[in-house]
Amino acid sequence: MRKRSIFITTTIIFLLLILFPTMISANEKTYDVGTTNLLIRSGPSIESEVLGKLNPGDQVKVFDESNGWYQTYYNGKEAWVASQFLFQGKQKSVTSPPSSESVSISATGVRIRSGPGTSYSIIGFTTLGETFSVLDKNNDWIKVSLPNGNIGWIASWLTNQQASEAIPKARSNKSIQEPSKSISGNASLSGYNIILDPGHGGNDSGAIGVGNVYEKDMVMEVVDDITNRLKQEGATVLLTRSNDTRIELPKRVAISHAYQTHAFISLHFNASPIISANGISTHYYSNQNLAYQVQNAIAQHLNLSDRGIRQDSFYVLRNNQNPAILIEMGFITNPSDLLKIQSKDYQSSIAEAITQGLISYFKN
């Protein structure tokens, strides 16, 4: 009886030794690295010890997942990698039929995603002017073939095939000029990507001020000056709208997420039934320092009341993964504020203030 028990136990152990590796391999998945200098950490947290780095072309075997982190092994030890920078190698496009259609990238640092939407993981980035073969389209997203044989998705509004309801084309009556060099001579914002978000538009007029002026129009009166000043400092600038078109709030945030955005600035003018209400304020949801630096520069450059910074849950702020602020650039319901807002001096001053605020934010 004892010999039989030993035999059964030995048989069970033998079967487990055979089946256990199969069980593990059935659960593991292989992912490709989609970014440079991807940190490998000892635990599923950005505060965990860094064990090493991975780069495009490297592969990772994943055994578990926890709160957006994938568990793997590195030098024989358990390690963790941020999941949004990995994608499954099985997405190879070698079986996809050849396409004669191509698309070129019209901005720098555009994110390549694993699916048609900003909720999908980032698998890489593009460079300005880079060209890809088009495999498919899904609403505002283009499926492309990548140089390494994989597939990815790119937002159409950041290519030469802008979707009809994506970013409108520049206004013909007041085009944005590309400066030939930086005024300061050192291009302080070179390498930084700034999205300007002119509020309202189309059938959404925003606030209505003294003399029946519309907020949506007043914003567009200053956006060109701000754009030009930022470009003079070397920044790459993208507008969520550049004409009188209504862009829904989720679309504005989607543009921010599709782009490698360093700062998202939503531009508005304030209004109040109390005619004496006046001044400029900067609002934030999570990035207080960005709001502080910009508002501090505004207070130094403009002769309007400084209303300070305020934490608010505006949609374009609370849903934005990138540093984001919203500036209320004065009250158009206040006659004194409006008179200043409509002056050329104000337009150049607000542009200078925002630019200097961003320089302080990025350089400090």
C-alpha contacts under 8 A as a table, 3 or more apart, distances in Angstrom:
res1	aa1	res2	aa2	distance
1	M	4	R	5.13
1	M	5	S	6.35
2	R	5	S	5.10
2	R	6	I	6.26
3	K	6	I	5.12
3	K	7	F	6.13
4	R	7	F	5.01
4	R	8	I	6.24
5	S	8	I	5.17
5	S	9	T	6.19
6	I	9	T	5.14
6	I	10	T	6.04
7	F	10	T	5.16
7	F	11	T	6.11
8	I	11	T	5.08
8	I	12	I	6.24
9	T	12	I	5.18
9	T	13	I	6.28
10	T	13	I	5.19
10	T	14	F	6.10
11	T	14	F	5.04
11	T	15	L	6.19
12	I	15	L	5.15
12	I	16	L	6.20
13	I	16	L	5.09
13	I	17	L	6.20
14	F	17	L	5.19
14	F	18	I	6.40
15	L	18	I	5.09
15	L	19	L	6.02
16	L	19	L	5.04
16	L	20	F	5.48
17	L	20	F	5.54
17	L	21	P	7.33
18	I	21	P	6.72
18	I	22	T	7.43
19	L	22	T	5.17
19	L	23	M	6.19
20	F	23	M	5.03
20	F	24	I	6.30
21	P	24	I	5.09
21	P	25	S	6.07
22	T	25	S	5.13
22	T	26	A	6.01
23	M	26	A	5.17
23	M	27	N	6.60
24	I	27	N	5.31
24	I	28	E	6.27
24	I	63	F	7.85
25	S	28	E	5.06
25	S	29	K	7.90
27	N	63	F	6.47
28	E	61	K	6.34
28	E	62	V	5.36
28	E	63	F	4.67
28	E	64	D	7.75
29	K	61	K	5.59
29	K	62	V	5.17
29	K	63	F	6.80
29	K	88	Q	7.81
30	T	59	Q	6.68
30	T	60	V	5.61
30	T	61	K	4.47
30	T	62	V	6.11
30	T	88	Q	6.26
30	T	89	G	6.86
31	Y	59	Q	5.59
31	Y	60	V	5.18
31	Y	61	K	6.34
31	Y	62	V	7.22
31	Y	86	L	5.80
31	Y	87	F	5.15
31	Y	88	Q	4.30
31	Y	89	G	5.66
32	D	56	P	7.31
32	D	57	G	6.72
32	D	58	D	6.11
32	D	59	Q	4.56
32	D	60	V	6.32
32	D	86	L	5.57
32	D	87	F	5.30
32	D	88	Q	5.86
32	D	89	G	5.67
33	V	38	L	7.79
33	V	54	L	7.04
33	V	55	N	6.13
33	V	56	P	4.98
33	V	57	G	6.34
33	V	58	D	5.64
33	V	59	Q	6.02
33	V	60	V	7.34
33	V	85	F	6.27
33	V	86	L	4.86
33	V	87	F	6.69
33	V	123	I	7.34
34	G	55	N	7.38
34	G	56	P	5.38
34	G	57	G	7.98
34	G	85	F	5.31
34	G	86	L	5.56
34	G	87	F	6.85
34	G	122	I	7.26
34	G	123	I	4.19
34	G	124	G	4.80
35	T	38	L	6.32
35	T	55	N	6.03
35	T	56	P	5.65
35	T	85	F	6.15
35	T	123	I	6.62
35	T	124	G	5.37
35	T	125	F	7.62
36	T	54	L	6.76
36	T	55	N	4.49
36	T	56	P	6.02
37	N	53	K	5.31
37	N	54	L	5.44
37	N	55	N	5.47
38	L	53	K	5.22
38	L	54	L	4.86
38	L	55	N	6.23
38	L	81	V	7.67
38	L	85	F	7.59
39	L	50	V	6.41
39	L	51	L	7.48
39	L	52	G	5.95
39	L	53	K	4.57
39	L	54	L	6.49
39	L	81	V	6.75
40	I	50	V	5.74
40	I	51	L	5.39
40	I	52	G	5.08
40	I	53	K	5.59
40	I	54	L	7.27
40	I	79	A	6.41
40	I	80	W	5.81
40	I	81	V	5.27
41	R	44	P	7.18
41	R	45	S	7.60
41	R	46	I	7.66
41	R	48	S	5.73
41	R	49	E	5.37
41	R	50	V	4.43
41	R	51	L	5.33
41	R	52	G	7.27
41	R	79	A	5.62
41	R	80	W	5.12
41	R	81	V	6.41
42	S	48	S	5.63
42	S	49	E	5.34
42	S	50	V	6.48
42	S	51	L	6.47
42	S	78	E	6.79
42	S	79	A	4.82
42	S	80	W	5.99
43	G	48	S	5.32
43	G	49	E	7.35
43	G	79	A	6.27
43	G	80	W	5.50
44	P	48	S	7.11
44	P	66	S	6.82
44	P	67	N	7.59
44	P	69	W	5.52
44	P	70	Y	7.66
44	P	71	Q	7.84
44	P	80	W	5.56
44	P	81	V	7.31
44	P	82	A	7.83
45	S	48	S	5.38
45	S	69	W	7.84
51	L	74	Y	7.82
51	L	79	A	7.75
54	L	58	D	6.35
55	N	58	D	5.79
60	V	72	T	6.96
61	K	72	T	5.87
61	K	73	Y	7.71
62	V	65	E	7.93
62	V	70	Y	6.05
62	V	71	Q	5.60
62	V	72	T	4.91
63	F	70	Y	7.35
63	F	71	Q	5.65
63	F	72	T	5.86
64	D	70	Y	5.84
64	D	71	Q	4.95
64	D	72	T	7.41
65	E	68	G	6.82
65	E	69	W	5.59
65	E	70	Y	4.55
65	E	71	Q	5.90
66	S	69	W	5.17
66	S	70	Y	6.54
66	S	71	Q	7.80
68	G	82	A	6.30
68	G	83	S	5.49
68	G	84	Q	7.31
69	W	80	W	6.19
69	W	81	V	5.54
69	W	82	A	4.60
69	W	83	S	5.01
70	Y	80	W	5.45
70	Y	81	V	5.25
70	Y	82	A	6.28
70	Y	83	S	5.56
71	Q	78	E	7.01
71	Q	79	A	5.76
71	Q	80	W	4.54
71	Q	81	V	6.62
72	T	78	E	5.98
72	T	79	A	5.19
72	T	80	W	5.90
72	T	81	V	7.59
73	Y	76	G	5.84
73	Y	77	K	5.25
73	Y	78	E	4.54
73	Y	79	A	5.10
73	Y	80	W	7.82
74	Y	77	K	5.22
74	Y	78	E	6.36
74	Y	79	A	5.86
82	A	85	F	6.21
82	A	86	L	7.60
83	S	86	L	5.46
83	S	121	S	7.69
84	Q	87	F	7.84
84	Q	121	S	4.56
84	Q	122	I	5.66
84	Q	123	I	7.35
85	F	121	S	6.65
85	F	122	I	5.64
85	F	123	I	5.50
85	F	124	G	7.62
86	L	121	S	7.58
86	L	122	I	7.65
86	L	123	I	6.18
87	F	114	S	7.00
87	F	121	S	7.64
87	F	123	I	6.20
88	Q	91	Q	6.15
89	G	92	K	6.22
89	G	150	N	7.32
91	Q	150	N	5.85
91	Q	151	I	6.24
92	K	95	T	7.74
92	K	149	G	5.80
92	K	150	N	4.31
92	K	151	I	6.23
93	S	96	S	5.18
93	S	145	S	6.82
93	S	149	G	5.91
93	S	150	N	5.40
93	S	151	I	5.79
94	V	149	G	6.51
94	V	150	N	7.87
96	S	135	L	7.51
97	P	135	L	7.93
98	P	135	L	7.92
99	S	102	S	7.63
99	S	133	S	6.22
99	S	134	V	6.28
99	S	135	L	6.38
100	S	133	S	7.19
100	S	134	V	7.85
101	E	133	S	6.02
101	E	134	V	5.58
102	S	131	T	6.66
102	S	132	F	5.48
102	S	133	S	4.35
102	S	134	V	5.21
103	V	131	T	5.57
103	V	132	F	5.43
103	V	133	S	6.44
103	V	134	V	6.53
103	V	159	T	6.65
103	V	160	N	6.44
103	V	161	Q	6.82
104	S	129	G	5.56
104	S	130	E	5.48
104	S	131	T	4.24
104	S	132	F	6.39
104	S	159	T	5.61
104	S	160	N	5.81
105	I	108	T	7.69
105	I	110	V	7.70
105	I	126	T	7.40
105	I	127	T	7.08
105	I	128	L	5.51
105	I	129	G	4.89
105	I	130	E	5.44
105	I	131	T	6.49
105	I	158	L	6.23
105	I	159	T	4.41
105	I	160	N	6.53
106	S	128	L	5.78
106	S	129	G	5.97
106	S	158	L	5.57
106	S	159	T	4.79
106	S	160	N	6.11
107	A	110	V	6.48
107	A	127	T	7.30
107	A	128	L	5.06
107	A	129	G	7.49
107	A	158	L	6.09
107	A	159	T	7.36
108	T	126	T	6.83
108	T	127	T	5.16
108	T	128	L	4.59
108	T	193	N	7.89
108	T	236	T	7.73
108	T	260	Q	7.81
109	G	125	F	5.62
109	G	126	T	5.47
109	G	127	T	5.77
109	G	128	L	7.34
109	G	259	Y	6.55
109	G	260	Q	5.19
110	V	125	F	5.47
110	V	126	T	5.26
110	V	127	T	7.09
110	V	154	I	7.64
110	V	158	L	7.19
110	V	258	A	6.55
110	V	259	Y	4.88
110	V	260	Q	5.78
111	R	122	I	6.37
111	R	123	I	7.66
111	R	124	G	6.06
111	R	125	F	4.61
111	R	126	T	6.57
111	R	154	I	6.83
111	R	258	A	5.74
111	R	259	Y	5.86
111	R	260	Q	6.38
112	I	122	I	5.77
112	I	123	I	5.66
112	I	124	G	5.05
112	I	125	F	5.42
112	I	126	T	7.08
112	I	152	G	5.85
112	I	153	W	5.60
112	I	154	I	5.35
113	R	116	P	7.22
113	R	117	G	7.53
113	R	118	T	7.45
113	R	120	Y	5.89
113	R	121	S	5.54
113	R	122	I	4.45
113	R	123	I	5.39
113	R	124	G	7.12
113	R	152	G	5.61
113	R	153	W	5.07
113	R	154	I	6.54
114	S	120	Y	5.63
114	S	121	S	5.65
114	S	122	I	6.45
114	S	123	I	6.26
114	S	151	I	7.66
114	S	152	G	5.31
114	S	153	W	6.10
115	G	120	Y	5.38
115	G	121	S	7.61
115	G	152	G	6.76
115	G	153	W	5.61
116	P	120	Y	7.23
116	P	138	N	6.55
116	P	140	D	7.96
116	P	141	W	5.38
116	P	142	I	7.36
116	P	143	K	7.61
116	P	153	W	5.66
116	P	154	I	7.46
116	P	155	A	7.85
117	G	120	Y	5.86
117	G	141	W	7.12
117	G	155	A	7.89
118	T	121	S	7.68
118	T	254	A	6.44
118	T	257	H	6.21
118	T	258	A	6.30
123	I	152	G	7.58
126	T	130	E	6.67
127	T	130	E	5.56
132	F	144	V	5.94
132	F	145	S	6.16
132	F	146	L	6.81
133	S	144	V	5.52
133	S	145	S	5.52
134	V	137	K	7.92
134	V	142	I	6.83
134	V	143	K	5.97
134	V	144	V	4.67
134	V	145	S	6.68
135	L	142	I	7.65
135	L	143	K	5.31
135	L	144	V	5.32
135	L	145	S	6.74
136	D	142	I	6.07
136	D	143	K	4.87
136	D	144	V	7.17
137	K	140	D	7.55
137	K	141	W	5.82
137	K	142	I	4.53
137	K	143	K	5.75
138	N	141	W	5.18
138	N	142	I	6.37
138	N	143	K	7.77
139	N	163	A	7.91
140	D	155	A	6.06
140	D	156	S	5.35
140	D	157	W	7.14
140	D	162	Q	7.98
140	D	163	A	5.74
140	D	166	A	7.27
141	W	153	W	6.27
141	W	154	I	5.62
141	W	155	A	4.64
141	W	156	S	5.18
142	I	153	W	5.41
142	I	154	I	5.28
142	I	155	A	6.34
142	I	156	S	5.94
143	K	151	I	6.98
143	K	152	G	5.73
143	K	153	W	4.49
143	K	154	I	6.60
144	V	151	I	5.75
144	V	152	G	5.48
144	V	153	W	6.02
144	V	154	I	7.39
145	S	149	G	6.53
145	S	150	N	6.21
145	S	151	I	4.77
145	S	152	G	6.59
146	L	149	G	5.49
146	L	150	N	5.33
146	L	151	I	5.52
146	L	152	G	6.77
147	P	150	N	7.31
154	I	158	L	7.75
154	I	258	A	7.81
155	A	158	L	5.77
155	A	159	T	7.34
155	A	258	A	6.31
156	S	159	T	5.31
156	S	160	N	7.67
156	S	161	Q	5.83
156	S	162	Q	5.01
156	S	163	A	5.88
156	S	166	A	7.80
157	W	160	N	7.70
157	W	161	Q	6.91
157	W	162	Q	4.22
157	W	163	A	5.89
157	W	166	A	5.45
157	W	167	I	5.90
157	W	255	I	8.00
158	L	161	Q	7.98
158	L	162	Q	6.77
158	L	259	Y	7.87
159	T	162	Q	5.94
162	Q	166	A	6.37
162	Q	167	I	7.05
163	A	166	A	5.11
163	A	167	I	7.64
164	S	167	I	7.91
164	S	168	P	7.74
165	E	168	P	7.21
166	A	251	K	7.83
167	I	239	L	7.44
167	I	240	T	5.84
167	I	241	R	5.71
167	I	242	S	7.58
168	P	240	T	7.99
168	P	241	R	5.79
168	P	242	S	5.99
168	P	243	N	6.61
168	P	245	T	7.40
169	K	242	S	6.53
169	K	243	N	7.45
170	A	175	S	6.28
170	A	176	I	7.61
170	A	242	S	5.28
170	A	243	N	6.67
171	R	174	K	5.74
171	R	175	S	5.81
171	R	242	S	6.27
171	R	243	N	5.70
172	S	175	S	5.85
176	I	224	D	6.22
176	I	227	T	7.54
176	I	228	N	6.88
177	Q	228	N	6.84
178	E	228	N	7.26
178	E	231	K	7.20
179	P	182	S	7.36
179	P	228	N	7.38
179	P	231	K	6.87
179	P	232	Q	5.94
180	S	232	Q	8.00
181	K	185	G	7.16
181	K	232	Q	6.35
182	S	185	G	4.92
182	S	186	N	6.51
182	S	187	A	5.32
182	S	231	K	7.73
182	S	232	Q	4.46
182	S	233	E	5.17
182	S	234	G	6.47
183	I	187	A	7.89
183	I	232	Q	5.93
183	I	233	E	6.93
184	S	187	A	6.70
184	S	188	S	7.92
184	S	233	E	7.12
186	N	233	E	7.48
187	A	190	S	5.33
187	A	232	Q	7.06
187	A	233	E	4.30
187	A	234	G	4.68
187	A	235	A	7.84
188	S	233	E	5.34
188	S	234	G	6.56
188	S	359	I	6.57
189	L	192	Y	5.54
189	L	230	L	7.45
189	L	233	E	5.21
189	L	234	G	5.01
189	L	235	A	4.84
189	L	359	I	6.53
190	S	233	E	6.62
190	S	234	G	4.12
190	S	235	A	5.06
190	S	236	T	7.62
191	G	234	G	7.18
191	G	235	A	6.32
191	G	236	T	7.26
192	Y	234	G	7.83
192	Y	235	A	5.26
192	Y	236	T	6.27
192	Y	261	T	7.80
192	Y	262	H	6.06
193	N	235	A	5.94
193	N	236	T	4.78
193	N	237	V	6.03
193	N	238	L	7.79
193	N	260	Q	6.88
193	N	261	T	5.28
193	N	262	H	5.36
193	N	263	A	6.91
194	I	235	A	6.78
194	I	236	T	6.12
194	I	237	V	4.93
194	I	238	L	6.41
194	I	261	T	6.12
194	I	262	H	6.01
194	I	263	A	5.11
194	I	264	F	6.04
194	I	265	I	7.64
195	I	237	V	5.76
195	I	238	L	4.81
195	I	239	L	5.74
195	I	240	T	7.19
195	I	256	S	6.93
195	I	261	T	6.87
195	I	263	A	6.40
195	I	264	F	4.81
195	I	265	I	6.22
196	L	223	V	7.79
196	L	227	T	7.86
196	L	237	V	7.15
196	L	238	L	6.24
196	L	239	L	4.95
196	L	240	T	6.54
196	L	264	F	6.17
196	L	265	I	5.03
196	L	266	S	6.02
196	L	267	L	7.21
197	D	239	L	5.90
197	D	240	T	5.17
197	D	241	R	6.95
197	D	252	R	7.32
197	D	264	F	7.26
197	D	265	I	5.85
197	D	266	S	4.33
197	D	267	L	5.86
198	P	216	K	7.58
198	P	219	V	6.04
198	P	220	M	6.76
198	P	223	V	7.14
198	P	239	L	7.47
198	P	240	T	6.95
198	P	241	R	6.52
198	P	242	S	7.94
198	P	266	S	5.98
198	P	267	L	4.95
198	P	268	H	6.85
199	G	206	G	7.66
199	G	215	E	7.99
199	G	216	K	6.27
199	G	219	V	7.00
199	G	266	S	6.50
199	G	267	L	5.66
199	G	268	H	5.51
200	H	204	D	5.37
200	H	205	S	6.05
200	H	206	G	5.69
200	H	215	E	7.71
200	H	216	K	5.36
200	H	246	R	6.21
200	H	247	I	7.33
201	G	204	D	5.21
201	G	205	S	5.88
201	G	206	G	7.68
201	G	216	K	5.31
201	G	217	D	7.86
201	G	243	N	7.77
201	G	244	D	5.06
201	G	245	T	4.93
201	G	246	R	4.35
201	G	247	I	7.06
202	G	205	S	6.79
202	G	244	D	5.07
202	G	245	T	4.35
202	G	246	R	4.40
203	N	245	T	7.95
203	N	246	R	6.65
204	D	216	K	7.62
204	D	246	R	6.59
205	S	208	I	7.41
205	S	214	Y	5.77
205	S	215	E	6.17
205	S	216	K	5.26
205	S	217	D	7.89
206	G	214	Y	6.61
206	G	215	E	5.19
206	G	216	K	5.87
207	A	214	Y	6.12
207	A	215	E	5.11
207	A	216	K	7.84
207	A	269	F	7.50
207	A	270	N	7.10
207	A	271	A	6.09
207	A	332	I	7.94
208	I	212	N	5.80
208	I	213	V	5.62
208	I	214	Y	4.81
208	I	215	E	6.12
208	I	271	A	7.53
208	I	332	I	7.40
208	I	333	T	7.35
209	G	212	N	5.43
209	G	213	V	5.08
209	G	214	Y	6.38
209	G	215	E	7.35
209	G	271	A	7.05
209	G	331	F	7.96
209	G	332	I	4.67
209	G	333	T	4.40
209	G	334	N	7.68
210	V	213	V	6.26
210	V	332	I	6.35
210	V	333	T	5.26
210	V	334	N	7.09
210	V	335	P	6.51
210	V	338	L	7.56
213	V	217	D	7.55
213	V	218	M	7.49
213	V	332	I	7.82
214	Y	217	D	5.44
214	Y	218	M	6.38
215	E	218	M	5.07
215	E	219	V	6.16
215	E	268	H	7.14
215	E	269	F	6.04
215	E	332	I	7.57
216	K	219	V	5.47
216	K	220	M	6.72
216	K	244	D	7.76
217	D	220	M	5.26
217	D	221	E	6.51
217	D	244	D	7.90
218	M	221	E	5.10
218	M	222	V	7.02
218	M	269	F	7.74
219	V	222	V	5.62
219	V	223	V	6.30
219	V	267	L	6.62
219	V	268	H	6.26
219	V	269	F	7.15
220	M	223	V	5.16
220	M	224	D	7.17
220	M	242	S	7.68
220	M	243	N	7.80
221	E	224	D	6.98
221	E	347	Q	7.86
222	V	225	D	5.52
222	V	226	I	6.46
222	V	347	Q	5.44
222	V	350	I	7.99
222	V	351	A	7.70
223	V	226	I	5.11
223	V	227	T	6.02
224	D	227	T	5.01
224	D	228	N	6.06
225	D	228	N	5.23
225	D	229	R	6.13
225	D	347	Q	6.43
225	D	348	S	6.23
225	D	351	A	5.79
226	I	229	R	5.23
226	I	230	L	6.19
226	I	347	Q	7.90
226	I	348	S	7.63
226	I	350	I	7.25
226	I	351	A	4.14
226	I	352	E	7.38
226	I	354	I	7.45
226	I	355	T	7.58
227	T	230	L	5.27
227	T	231	K	6.19
227	T	237	V	6.50
227	T	351	A	7.72
228	N	231	K	5.08
228	N	232	Q	6.14
229	R	232	Q	5.04
229	R	233	E	6.66
229	R	351	A	6.11
229	R	352	E	6.68
229	R	355	T	6.80
230	L	233	E	5.26
230	L	234	G	6.68
230	L	235	A	5.51
230	L	236	T	7.79
230	L	237	V	7.28
230	L	351	A	7.79
230	L	355	T	5.77
231	K	234	G	4.89
231	K	235	A	4.86
231	K	236	T	6.36
231	K	237	V	6.85
232	Q	235	A	7.36
233	E	355	T	7.97
239	L	242	S	6.22
240	T	247	I	7.54
240	T	252	R	6.00
240	T	255	I	7.02
241	R	244	D	7.69
241	R	245	T	6.78
241	R	246	R	7.98
241	R	247	I	7.05
242	S	245	T	7.88
247	I	251	K	6.45
247	I	252	R	6.71
248	E	251	K	5.36
248	E	252	R	6.54
249	L	252	R	5.11
249	L	253	V	6.45
249	L	315	Y	6.98
249	L	316	V	6.53
250	P	253	V	5.17
250	P	254	A	6.00
250	P	316	V	7.72
251	K	254	A	4.83
251	K	255	I	6.19
252	R	255	I	5.29
252	R	256	S	6.61
252	R	316	V	7.14
253	V	256	S	5.05
253	V	257	H	6.31
253	V	316	V	5.85
253	V	319	N	7.03
253	V	320	N	5.97
254	A	257	H	5.03
254	A	258	A	6.03
255	I	258	A	5.20
255	I	259	Y	6.36
256	S	259	Y	5.48
256	S	260	Q	7.60
256	S	261	T	6.10
256	S	264	F	6.89
256	S	320	N	7.32
256	S	322	N	7.18
257	H	260	Q	7.17
257	H	261	T	7.24
257	H	320	N	7.36
257	H	321	Q	6.83
257	H	322	N	7.26
261	T	264	F	6.88
261	T	322	N	6.35
261	T	323	P	7.96
262	H	322	N	6.68
262	H	323	P	6.51
263	A	322	N	6.58
263	A	323	P	5.07
263	A	324	A	5.76
264	F	322	N	6.97
264	F	323	P	6.17
264	F	324	A	4.52
264	F	325	I	6.44
265	I	324	A	5.87
265	I	325	I	5.19
265	I	326	L	5.75
265	I	327	I	7.31
266	S	316	V	7.81
266	S	324	A	7.78
266	S	325	I	6.29
266	S	326	L	4.50
266	S	327	I	6.26
267	L	326	L	6.05
267	L	327	I	5.33
267	L	328	E	6.68
267	L	329	M	7.32
268	H	326	L	7.31
268	H	327	I	5.97
268	H	328	E	4.89
268	H	329	M	6.12
269	F	327	I	7.79
269	F	328	E	4.82
269	F	329	M	5.05
269	F	330	G	5.47
269	F	331	F	5.91
269	F	332	I	6.50
270	N	328	E	5.50
270	N	329	M	6.95
270	N	330	G	5.73
270	N	331	F	4.47
270	N	332	I	6.33
270	N	333	T	7.66
271	A	277	A	7.92
271	A	331	F	5.18
271	A	332	I	5.97
271	A	333	T	5.28
271	A	334	N	7.85
272	S	275	I	6.57
272	S	277	A	6.43
272	S	331	F	7.49
272	S	333	T	6.31
273	P	333	T	7.66
274	I	277	A	5.72
275	I	333	T	6.13
275	I	334	N	5.32
275	I	335	P	7.92
276	S	334	N	6.15
277	A	331	F	7.00
277	A	333	T	7.97
277	A	334	N	6.55
278	N	304	L	7.73
278	N	305	S	6.52
278	N	330	G	6.32
278	N	331	F	5.30
278	N	334	N	6.23
278	N	337	D	6.50
279	G	304	L	5.27
279	G	305	S	4.08
279	G	306	D	5.68
279	G	307	R	5.89
279	G	329	M	7.42
279	G	330	G	4.94
279	G	331	F	6.41
279	G	337	D	7.22
280	I	304	L	6.71
280	I	305	S	6.24
280	I	306	D	5.56
280	I	307	R	5.52
280	I	308	G	7.43
280	I	327	I	7.45
280	I	328	E	5.60
280	I	329	M	4.93
280	I	330	G	4.70
280	I	331	F	7.66
281	S	295	Q	6.89
281	S	306	D	6.66
281	S	307	R	4.89
281	S	308	G	5.21
281	S	309	I	5.72
281	S	310	R	7.40
281	S	327	I	6.01
281	S	328	E	5.31
281	S	329	M	6.83
281	S	330	G	7.72
282	T	291	A	5.82
282	T	292	Y	7.80
282	T	294	V	7.62
282	T	295	Q	5.89
282	T	308	G	6.53
282	T	309	I	4.77
282	T	310	R	6.39
282	T	325	I	6.79
282	T	326	L	5.79
282	T	327	I	4.46
282	T	328	E	6.21
283	H	291	A	6.46
283	H	309	I	5.58
283	H	310	R	4.79
283	H	311	Q	5.57
283	H	312	D	6.10
283	H	325	I	5.59
283	H	326	L	5.02
283	H	327	I	6.19
283	H	328	E	7.92
284	Y	287	N	5.99
284	Y	288	Q	6.11
284	Y	291	A	6.13
284	Y	309	I	7.51
284	Y	310	R	6.35
284	Y	311	Q	4.92
284	Y	312	D	5.88
284	Y	313	S	7.71
284	Y	317	L	6.55
284	Y	324	A	6.71
284	Y	325	I	4.85
284	Y	326	L	6.52
285	Y	288	Q	7.44
285	Y	311	Q	5.33
285	Y	312	D	5.45
285	Y	313	S	5.75
285	Y	314	F	7.61
285	Y	317	L	5.61
285	Y	318	R	5.65
285	Y	324	A	7.74
285	Y	325	I	7.54
286	S	311	Q	7.79
286	S	317	L	7.92
286	S	318	R	7.55
286	S	323	P	7.83
287	N	290	L	5.74
287	N	291	A	6.77
287	N	323	P	6.03
287	N	324	A	6.85
287	N	325	I	7.63
288	Q	291	A	5.21
288	Q	292	Y	6.10
288	Q	311	Q	7.82
289	N	292	Y	4.96
289	N	293	Q	6.14
289	N	361	Y	7.19
290	L	293	Q	5.35
290	L	294	V	6.31
290	L	323	P	7.43
290	L	324	A	7.76
290	L	325	I	7.29
290	L	357	G	7.89
290	L	358	L	7.43
290	L	361	Y	5.86
291	A	294	V	5.39
291	A	295	Q	5.98
291	A	309	I	6.33
291	A	325	I	6.10
292	Y	295	Q	5.24
292	Y	296	N	5.87
292	Y	309	I	6.39
293	Q	296	N	5.18
293	Q	297	A	6.33
293	Q	357	G	4.93
293	Q	358	L	7.03
293	Q	360	S	6.33
293	Q	361	Y	5.84
294	V	297	A	5.21
294	V	298	I	6.23
294	V	353	A	6.98
294	V	354	I	5.67
294	V	356	Q	7.41
294	V	357	G	3.95
294	V	358	L	6.35
294	V	361	Y	7.80
295	Q	298	I	4.92
295	Q	299	A	6.18
295	Q	308	G	6.54
295	Q	309	I	6.74
295	Q	357	G	7.27
296	N	299	A	5.21
296	N	300	Q	6.55
296	N	357	G	7.16
297	A	300	Q	5.15
297	A	301	H	6.28
297	A	353	A	5.01
297	A	354	I	6.89
297	A	356	Q	6.36
297	A	357	G	5.21
298	I	301	H	5.22
298	I	302	L	5.81
298	I	350	I	6.76
298	I	353	A	4.89
298	I	354	I	6.82
298	I	357	G	7.67
299	A	302	L	5.83
299	A	303	N	7.56
299	A	304	L	7.58
299	A	305	S	7.79
299	A	306	D	5.78
300	Q	353	A	7.68
301	H	349	S	5.95
301	H	350	I	7.28
301	H	352	E	7.56
301	H	353	A	5.83
302	L	346	Y	7.10
302	L	349	S	6.25
302	L	350	I	6.93
302	L	353	A	7.86
304	L	330	G	7.52
304	L	337	D	7.14
312	D	317	L	7.96
313	S	317	L	6.39
313	S	318	R	5.43
314	F	317	L	5.31
314	F	318	R	6.12
315	Y	318	R	5.46
315	Y	319	N	5.87
316	V	319	N	5.76
316	V	320	N	5.93
316	V	324	A	7.77
317	L	320	N	5.29
317	L	324	A	5.70
317	L	325	I	6.46
317	L	326	L	7.50
320	N	323	P	7.40
320	N	324	A	6.82
328	E	331	F	7.84
330	G	337	D	6.14
330	G	338	L	7.57
330	G	341	I	7.36
331	F	334	N	5.41
331	F	337	D	5.83
331	F	338	L	6.66
332	I	335	P	7.07
332	I	337	D	6.42
332	I	338	L	4.91
332	I	341	I	7.98
333	T	337	D	7.92
333	T	338	L	7.16
334	N	337	D	5.34
334	N	338	L	6.04
335	P	338	L	5.13
335	P	339	L	6.12
336	S	339	L	5.26
336	S	340	K	6.54
337	D	340	K	5.30
337	D	341	I	6.08
338	L	341	I	4.88
338	L	342	Q	6.15
339	L	342	Q	5.44
339	L	343	S	6.77
340	K	343	S	5.34
340	K	346	Y	6.15
341	I	346	Y	5.61
341	I	347	Q	7.09
342	Q	346	Y	7.15
342	Q	347	Q	7.76
343	S	346	Y	5.40
343	S	347	Q	6.73
344	K	347	Q	5.16
344	K	348	S	6.41
345	D	348	S	5.37
345	D	349	S	6.01
346	Y	349	S	4.97
346	Y	350	I	6.01
347	Q	350	I	5.42
347	Q	351	A	6.29
348	S	351	A	5.16
348	S	352	E	6.18
349	S	352	E	5.04
349	S	353	A	6.03
350	I	353	A	5.00
350	I	354	I	6.14
351	A	354	I	5.42
351	A	355	T	6.18
352	E	355	T	5.14
352	E	356	Q	6.07
353	A	356	Q	5.21
353	A	357	G	6.00
354	I	357	G	5.02
354	I	358	L	6.22
355	T	358	L	5.25
355	T	359	I	6.30
356	Q	359	I	5.00
356	Q	360	S	6.19
357	G	360	S	5.16
357	G	361	Y	6.19
358	L	361	Y	4.93
358	L	362	F	6.13
359	I	362	F	5.33
359	I	363	K	5.87
360	S	363	K	5.30
360	S	364	N	5.73
361	Y	364	N	5.69
